Amino acid sequence: MLERVFAGTGAIAAVAASTCCVLPLGVGALGLGSASLSSLTFLAPYQIAFQIVAILALSSGFWMTYGRGRGATLLTKAILWFGAAVLALALTSPWWHGFLV
């Protein structure tokens, strides 16, 4: 049960950490307008805090799911891996963001 909480918290924090650069690029790549996402710049000062929360929550969720050997649902594992992928994009965006813009 607690691994679901960590998975959800980590995924939400990872999406919040990516609002400045990854989320608008992803929405634009899908062909959707990202003009409304430009208003999310007010979250930029908190980006590092969101990244720290995402790292802690996702690592705790992965540890509870895979490290302790407890059987977690497929949905919990999918949320964990989604959050990890978004967080990886958010953390590495300073290196690859310049190539896309």
Number of C-alpha atoms within 10 A of each C-alpha: 9 11 22 19 15 24 30 20 20 32 26 19 24 30 20 23 28 25 21 22 18 20 20 20 19 12 14 13 11 10 9 11 12 16 10 8 14 13 11 12 13 11 14 16 10 12 20 12 14 22 22 15 19 28 20 15 25 28 17 19 25 20 14 20 22 13 10 9 9 11 10 14 12 9 11 20 19 12 21 25 17 17 25 21 14 22 26 15 20 23 16 11 15 11 9 10 14 8 7 6 6
